[in-house]
Amino acid sequence: MKYRYNELTKSDFRVVKVEACEAVPKSKKLLKFTLNDGSDRKRTILSGIHEYYEPEELVGKTCVAITNLPPRKMMGIDSEGMLISAVYEYDGHEGLNLLMLDDRIPAGAKLY
């Protein structure tokens, strides 16, 4: 999903805690995250990072998400934001690391 710079400057970056993560059936790339975003409800975000991570290794991690994007339906599931990753080239291959933070930072903390 690509966004223009002016859209990103309006983005609300928040700390989220991964409460559950699972592969999306019939998709080779998508993982479905259930996140604590510091609010009273759970947030669902889908991310195409299954090539780089297995779902069980992400449960309990503290990550960064853009939380004020409009929901986007993917494989019939509403994705309510975007997780932030670093993408780079490594030995001629694309590498990707989900941005993970210190676990002491509470869910819902705003990033500036």
N, C-alpha and C positions, 0 to 999 in steps of 0.2 A: 504494500500500500504506500503510495507516494503522496507527499504533501508539499505545498509551496511554503517558502520561508515565512511569509506573512501569516500563514496559518499556524506554523510552529511557534512563532513568538507569542501567540495567544494561547498556546497549549498549557494545560494544567498538569505539571509533572508531580506525581505523588508516589510515596513509598507504599508498596503493597507486599503482603505476606502470602506466599503460596500455601493454601490449605489443602488443595487437591490438584492433581494433574493427570490427564489420561490422553491416550491416543484417540483421535477422532476416527470412528469407523469409516472405511472406504476412502481414507486419505492417507497418502504416504508421508505428507509433510506436516500436517496440522496436529498441534497439541492443544487440548482444551484445559485452561487454567480456571480454578475457582479461587478467588482472591479475597483477602481481607483488605479493604481499602480505607479502613478507619471509620466507615459509616455503619449504619445499622443493618445493611444488607450485603450479601455477597456479590462480587462482580465477576462476570465471566469474560475472559479474553481468549481468543484463539490466536495462535502464533505458528507460523510455518517453520519451526526450528527442530522438528523431529529428527532430521538428518544429523543434528549436532548433540542432541540430548535424549535420554530415555526419561519418560515421565516421572518414574519413582525417584530419580536423583534430584528433582527440583522441588519436591514437597518439603516445606519448612524453610525454603530460601526467602530472603528479603530482596525485592527487586524494585525497579522503577517502571511506572506506567504513565502514559498520557491518558487522563481520565475524563476529559471533556469533549471527546470526539463523538460524533453521532454514531449510534449502533450500526454495524455493518453485518449483514447476513452472510455467513460462510458455511457451506455444507448444511444449510438449513438451521444453523445456530447463530443467534445474535452475539457478535463480539462487541464488547462495550469498552473499547479502548485499544491501546497498543503498548506492548512491552518494549523496552528499549534495549537494544543490543549493539555491540561493536562488531563491525564487519571489516575484514582485512584480508590481504593476500599472504599466504604462507606456503613457501616451497611450490609456487605455481598453482595452489589450490585456494579456494575461498575458505576463510575461517570465520567463525562467528562465536561470540561469547555474550550470553545474556548478562546485562549489567546487574551485578549483585552487590548489595551493601551490607554494612555491619548489622548484625541481627538486633543490636540494642536500639536501633532507630525504630520508632513506633510506626505502625501502619497509619497512613493518612498524612504523615509529615509532608509538607510542601517543599519542593526543590526550586531554588531560584538560580 
